[in-house]
C-alpha cells in the first residue's frame, strides 16, 4: 500500500516477531526523506539498537527510531509531523510500528545531541500476523462534527490520526480557503503534528502550512497554525 492508503488501514502494532529488520531495509529507511512542518527547526533522527533505550513496554523491538529536536516554538508539532510520515512509510513497507511515549535513552547514552533534546521513539519491526485494519469500523475516533466546525470530508485523514491514549486533541475551523488548526489546552501539540501529517500525506501537492494573522479564537483551545489543501 502507499502511504496515503495506509492512513485508512494503519494500526499501532504491539506484537512483533523479534526478528531484526535486515540491513538492506534499514538503509532504505535511512534514505527516506521527511518533510518538516518547520524547516528552520533543527532535528536529528537515528535508528538505534534496543540496548540504547529504556522502556517498560513489552513490545519493544530489536531496533528503534529515536528523534532529537531543538527546543523552540513549534518543536513538538514538528516532531509529530515528521515521525507520523515515518510511521506511515514503515507500515507501507509491511512493518509494524508503535509510538513509545514512555521510552527513554538509557544511562549510557545522552539525552541531548548537539544541543537538541530527546523527544520520543518509534518501535518498528516485523509484525506477528496481520496488524492492519481492514475497514473504518476498526477506528475508534471522534466524529467530524466533534473535531471541526464544518463537515469537511478533507479532514477525514486527520480524524483517523493516532494520538496518545486516543485523546484526539485537535480542532479545525474554516475561513475562506483556510483551515485553522487548534490543540486543546491540555492536549499534546505532538499529536496535532501527527494529524497534520495525515493531511499532508493525503494532499501532498496542495498542502501548505502557515501562521495566519488574527485567527478565530476557540474556547479551550490554542491556535497551532493554518493549512490550505
N, C-alpha and C positions, 0 to 999 in steps of 0.2 A: 504494500500500500504506500501511497505518497504521504508526506507529512500532513497535507490538508485532509486526506481521508482518515488519518489516524486521530484527528480531533474527535471524530464520531465513533471511534472504536477503542481508544486507549483506556488503560486501566492501570492503577498503581499495582505493581507486581510484588507479592510478598511470599513467593515460592519459587526458589531458584535451584538449579541443578548443582551448583557449586563448581562446575567446570569453568576454568578461566576462559575469557574471550581470547582468541588467538591473536598473535602479533600482527598479522595482516589486517584484521578488522580493527585492531587498536590504531594502526596507522591511518586507516580510512577515517576513523572517528576524529583523530587529531587534525586531520586535514579539513574537516567540515567548518565552514565559515558561518559565524553567528553575527547577526545584525544587532548592534546595540540600540537601545532607546535613547541613550545619551552618549554619543561618540566621544565626548570630552572626558568622561569618567574612566579612570584607569582601572582595569580589571586584569585578572590572570586566572586561568583555569588549568588544572592538571589532572591527569589520570594517575592515581597512586595505588599501591598495594594495600591490602587490608591492614597490615601491621602498622601503618602510619596513622590510622584513625582509631578513635574510641567511640563505640556506640552500643547502647544496651539493646537495640532492636535485634531480634533473632534472625532477621532476613538480610543481614549484610552479605556482601559478595566478595570474591577474591580481588576485584578491582573496583574502585570508586572514583568519581569525578568530584574534585573539590574546587571551589571558586573563592577568590580573594577580591576585594574591591577597595578602592579609595573611599573613605567615609565622608560623603558630601551630599548636598541636596540631590535627591533623585536616585541615590545609590541602590536602595532596596528594590524599587520597581525596575531599575535597570537589570539587576541580577535576576529577578523573576522573569523578565522578558527574555534575557539571554538563555537561561537554563531551561525554560519551557520549550524553546526551539530545539535544544539538545534532547530533551525528553521525547518530543515527537520524532526527531530524527532517529534516535536509538530504537524506538519502537517500530519505526518504518523498516529498520534493518532486521526485525524479528527478535530483538532483545527485549527483556523485561526491565522496567525502571521503577525506582521508588525514591521519592524525596525523603531525606533523613534529617528532619529538623532537630533531632536530639544528638546528631553526630558531631564529634569534635576531633580536632587533631590530637594525637597523643602527646605525652610529656616530652618525648624525644624530638618532636618537631615544633616549629614555631607557629604561633597564632598570627603572626604578621609576616608579610613578604614584601620587601621593598616599600615599607610604609603603608601597605594595604592590610585590611583586616579580613580574617577568615569569616565567611558568611554562612555557607551551607554546603551540603554534598548530595550527590546522587549515587545510590547503589544501582548497578546495572550488570546484567549477565543473562545467561541462557535460562529462560523460564521453564518451570516444570509444567508441561501440558499447555493447553490453550489459555492464555491470560487476557484475551481481548473481550470486549463487549460486542455483541452481535446485533443489537438494536438499541434505540434510545431509551427503552424501558429500564435498561440497566443503570442509567444515570439517576442518582438521587439529587436533584438540583431544584433551586427555586425556579418559578415560572418567569417568563419575560415581564409580566406585569409587576413582579416583585423587584426586578433589578433595573427597570427603566421607566421613563415617563411616556414612552410610546411602544406599541407592539411592533418593533422593528426586527424583521427576520434576519437582518445582517448581524444582529447581536447574538444569534444562536451559538456561534463558536465560543464567544465569551461566556455565555450561560453554562456551557459544558465544561469549562475550565476547572481543574482541580484547585483545592485550597486547603490550608491547614484545618483539620477537623471539619472539613466541608463547610467552612464558615461563610464563604462567598461574600466577601466584604465590599464588593463593587456596586456602583450605581451609575447609570448613564442618563444624561438629559440631552435634548436636541434643540438646536437653534440654527435655522437655515441648513446649510450643508455640513455643519459641525456637530460632532457628538462630544459632549463634555463628560469627563471620566472622574469619578469620585471614589474615595475609600471611607468606610465607616470609621469614626474617630477611635474606636477600639480595635479596628481591624489591621491586618498586615498589608503594608504597601508592596511587599514582595509578592503577595497573592494577586494584587491588582496588576502587577507586571506580568504575571502568568496569563491573566485574562487578556491583556493587551497583546501578548504573543500569539494567542489564538486568532485575534482579529488580524494581526499582521500576516500570519501564515495563510489565512483564508482569503486575504486581499493583498497579496504580496506586491503587486504592481501599483495599486492605488493608495495603499496605506501611507498616511502622513501623520506624525505626532508633533504637537506644538503646544505652547502655552498661550492661552487666549487672554485678551485684556477684558477685565471685568466679567468673568464667567458667572453664571447664575449661582446663588448660594443654595445649598441643600442642607436642611436642618439635620444635624447629627453626622454629617459627612465633611471630609476635607477634599478640596479640589486637587487632582493629580495632574491633569493635562487634558488636551483635546485631540481628537482624531478626525480625519476625513477618510472615507472608504470608497 
